Amino acid sequence: MGTWFRRMRGTVGMGLTWAASWAPIGAVVGAVLHTVLPGSLIGLGSVVLLNATTFAILGFVGGVSFAGILRVAEGHHQFDELSIPRVATWGAIGGVLLGGLAAAGGLWGGGFGLLGLGMMSAATLLGSSSAAASLALARAADDRSLSKTAAPGEAPLSESETQSSLESGT
């Protein structure tokens, strides 16, 4: 049960992280669209909130999907063993799928029209950059946790020192 729970926690965490990072982008897109496309029947605040919420939901679905794609495609590797370009590619593939499903489902109106294709491109870029940022953040967190193992005033252990201490059990 521990492994399953850890994987689910990681998947939900990835979705929440992506949702939190996509929501502000959606708010900006909503503000720009409200300004560029005059004649909206609802106010700026409502448009911004609606777009932020939509992007947050898409970010959550994208993050969870990315975690699933990564589990299937790269399940034999640890997350920190993957390269940023490789992870970004998986994120872009997930973004294409997410954007394509949203466009096909009519989330942005006319399906695969100009707006749908633009949003599909945006989902691809967001997926790719979010995947790369997720790996970079995971590596930074791992580096910080390794540096905390050193006593105050001492240099953190090198990778080979850490590996040898793990192998020896000390």
N, C-alpha and C positions, 0 to 999 in steps of 0.2 A: 504494500500500500504506500510505502514511503516514496518509491520511485514514481509511481503514478501521480501522487499528490504533488511532488516536486515539478514534474513535467507540466501538469495543469496550472500550477502557480506561475511557472515561467511563461506559459502560453498566454494566460490572462494578463500577466505583467507586461508582456510585449504589446498586447492589444491596448492596454491602458496607457502605456508610454506613447504609442503612436497616436492614440486619440488625443492625448494632451498636447502633442506637438502639431497635429493637424488642425485642431480647433482654431487657434489664432490665425492660421493661414486662411481658413474658411471665412473668418470674420473680415479679414482684409479684402478677400475676393468679393464678399457681399457688399462691402462699402464701395469698392470700385465699380461693381456692376450697378449698384443703385445710382451712383453718380453718372456713369456712362449711359445707362439706359433710362432716360427720363420717362415720366408718366407712370411710375409705380404707384399702385393703390395703397401700399403699406409703407409705414415709416422706415427711416434708416435703421433705427434700433432693432426693429423686428426683422429686417432683412439680414442684418449682421448676426443676430442671435440664431436665426434660422440656418444661415450658411455655416456658422460655427458649429451648431449642433449636427448638421448634415455631415460636415467634414470630420467631426469627432466620431460619429458612428462609422463612417467609412474608414477612418484611421484605425478604429478598434477592429473592425472586420479585416482590414488589411494586415494589421499586426498579428492577429490570430492566424490568418491564412499564411502569412510569411513563416510563422513558427511551425505550422504544419508542413508547408513545402520544405522547409529546412530539415525538419525531422525525417521526412521521407527521403529527400535527395542526399542529405549529408549526415544521416543518423549515425554513421560509423565514425564520425569525427567529433571532437569536442568543439564547442563554439569558438574558443580562442585559437584553435588550430587553423581556422579558415582564413583566407585572404579577404581583404576588403573588396577588391574587384569581383571576386566570386560571389560574395554575399550580396553585393550591390546588384549583380546580375539576377540572382534569385529574387531580390526585392523588386526589380524591374519587371520580371515575369509575373510576379504576383500583382503588381500594379496594372499591368496590361489586362490581366484576367478580371481584376476588380473593376477597372474602368469600363471594360467591355461589357461586363454583366450589368453595371449601372446604366450604361448607355442603352443596351438592349432592353432593359427593363423600363426605360422611359423616365429615369430619375431626373434627367435634365430636359425633358420635353420630347423633342423630335427624334429620339433614337440616335442613329449614327450621322446626324447632321453636323454642321460645323461646330456647334456648341458641344455636342456629344463627343466629337473627336478631339476637341480642345481639352475637355475635361478628362478624357481617356489618356491623353498625353500628360496632363498634369498628374493624374494618378500614377502613371508610370514613373515620372520624375520623383514624385513624393515617395513612392515605394522604394525606389533605388536609393535615394538619399537617406530615407529613414532606416533602411537595412544597414547601410554603411555606418550611419551614426550609432545604431544599436551596437554594432560590433566595436566601434571605437570607444563607446561608453563602457562596454563590458571589459575591454582591455584596460581602460583607465581605472576602473573599480578594482580589477584584479591587481594592478600595479600598486594601488594604494593599500590594499589588504596585505600584500607582500612586504611593503615598506613598514607596516605597523608591527611586523614581527621582530624588527630590530629594537634593541634597547635604546633609550634616549642617549644621544651623543654618538651612537654607532652607525656605521653605514649599513643600509639594508643588505641582505644576502644576495649574492649574484644568483643567476639562474642555475648554474652548475652546483653552487653551494646548497641551494634550496633542494635540488634534485637529490644530491648525495645525502642530505639530512633526512629527506623523505624515505630514501631507500634503506638507510641505516636505522630508521625509527626514532631518531632523536630530534 
